[in-house]
Amino acid sequence: MDFIKDMIATRGAQLLARYVAMGLVALATKLGVELNADDASGGAKVVGVLVAAGICSVIDHFSHKKQAE
């Protein structure tokens, strides 16, 4: 577990997580526009992509916090 924490705490992981999160938010926006909003599977895809973007944002925040220490 310490290996994973040390790997996430690097600047490269922070930047990767930040840009992946931004790309996933853009993808969710594109899917939200293109997919039928009334369709349950379309909404689920958008929510799933936003959850993945949120996880990447948490990794970015954790990494930034560890670098500041």
C-alpha positions, 0 to 999 in steps of 0.5 A: 500500500505504501508503494501505491501512495508513494507512486500517487504522490509524484508530480507526474501522477498528479498531472496525469490525473488532472488532465485525465479528469479534464478529458473525462469531463469533456467526454461526459459533456459530449455524451450528454449532448449526443445521447438521449437524456431520457434514455436510462443507459445514456444517463448512466454512461454520463454519470459513470464517466463523471464518477471516473473524473471525480476519482481522478480529481481525488487522486490529483488533490491527494497528490498535491497535498502530499507534495506540499508536505 
